[in-house]
Amino acid sequence: MTAPVGAEVGLYVDLVDEVALGDVIETQTGRRYLVTARRLQERGQRVGRQHLRCVVLEANSRIDDGSHVHRIRWYSRRRRGDSRLRSGV
């Protein structure tokens, strides 16, 4: 299910680049998200992961000159208890 334009969503990224407030995350499909909050994971398996709160932007929305656009590629996430991912099924 896709969040509507203007909705607030939570994302996390494993980028080398640091994401700042006001930056834009853009996916392969052209969907854009404006970063409104950021938390850096400091412990656990994914140290350095950036947890973001974002607002979904319109596809043709104008981006500020000072904003950096981070282009990302989604990858499938293994879910606990998903029987389709068990071997032999």
C-alpha positions as CSV (number, residue, x, y, z in Angstrom):
1,M,0.0,0.0,0.0
2,T,1.3,3.4,-0.9
3,A,1.0,6.4,1.4
4,P,-0.9,9.4,-0.1
5,V,0.8,12.7,-0.9
6,G,1.2,14.8,2.3
7,A,1.3,11.7,4.6
8,E,4.0,11.4,7.2
9,V,5.9,8.1,6.9
10,G,8.9,6.4,8.6
11,L,11.8,5.2,6.6
12,Y,15.2,3.9,7.3
13,V,18.3,4.0,5.1
14,D,21.7,2.5,5.2
15,L,23.5,5.2,3.3
16,V,27.1,6.3,3.6
17,D,26.0,9.9,3.1
18,E,24.5,11.7,6.1
19,V,20.9,12.7,5.5
20,A,20.0,16.2,6.9
21,L,16.7,17.8,7.7
22,G,15.2,19.3,4.6
23,D,16.9,16.8,2.3
24,V,14.9,14.7,-0.2
25,I,14.9,10.9,-0.6
26,E,14.0,9.8,-4.1
27,T,13.2,6.2,-5.1
28,Q,13.7,4.5,-8.5
29,T,10.1,5.2,-9.4
30,G,10.4,8.9,-8.8
31,R,8.6,9.0,-5.5
32,R,10.0,11.7,-3.2
33,Y,10.1,12.1,0.5
34,L,11.0,15.3,2.4
35,V,13.0,14.5,5.6
36,T,11.6,16.2,8.7
37,A,13.4,14.2,11.4
38,R,16.4,12.0,11.7
39,R,17.8,9.6,14.3
40,L,21.1,7.8,14.0
41,Q,21.2,4.2,15.3
42,E,24.2,3.9,17.6
43,R,23.9,0.3,18.9
44,G,22.9,-3.1,17.7
45,Q,23.4,-4.9,14.4
46,R,22.8,-1.8,12.2
47,V,25.0,0.8,13.7
48,G,24.9,3.9,11.4
49,R,21.4,3.2,10.1
50,Q,19.5,6.4,9.7
51,H,15.8,6.4,10.9
52,L,13.9,9.1,9.2
53,R,10.5,10.8,9.5
54,C,9.4,12.1,6.1
55,V,6.5,13.7,4.3
56,V,5.4,12.3,0.9
57,L,5.9,14.9,-1.8
58,E,4.0,15.3,-5.1
59,A,5.9,13.9,-8.1
60,N,6.3,17.4,-9.7
61,S,7.0,19.3,-6.5
62,R,9.8,21.9,-6.6
63,I,12.9,21.1,-4.4
64,D,14.8,23.9,-2.7
65,D,18.2,24.7,-4.1
66,G,19.9,24.0,-0.7
67,S,18.4,20.5,-0.4
68,H,20.4,17.4,-1.3
69,V,18.5,14.6,-3.2
70,H,19.5,11.1,-2.1
71,R,18.5,8.5,-4.6
72,I,17.8,5.1,-3.1
73,R,16.8,1.6,-4.3
74,W,14.3,-0.4,-2.3
75,Y,15.3,-4.0,-1.5
76,S,13.1,-6.8,-0.2
77,R,13.0,-7.2,3.5
78,R,12.7,-10.6,5.1
79,R,9.9,-10.7,7.6
80,R,9.7,-13.0,10.6
81,G,7.3,-15.8,10.2
82,D,6.9,-15.4,6.5
83,S,6.4,-19.0,5.3
84,R,7.3,-18.1,1.7
85,L,10.9,-17.5,2.8
86,R,11.5,-20.8,4.5
87,S,13.6,-23.2,2.6
88,G,11.8,-26.1,0.9
89,V,8.6,-24.2,0.5
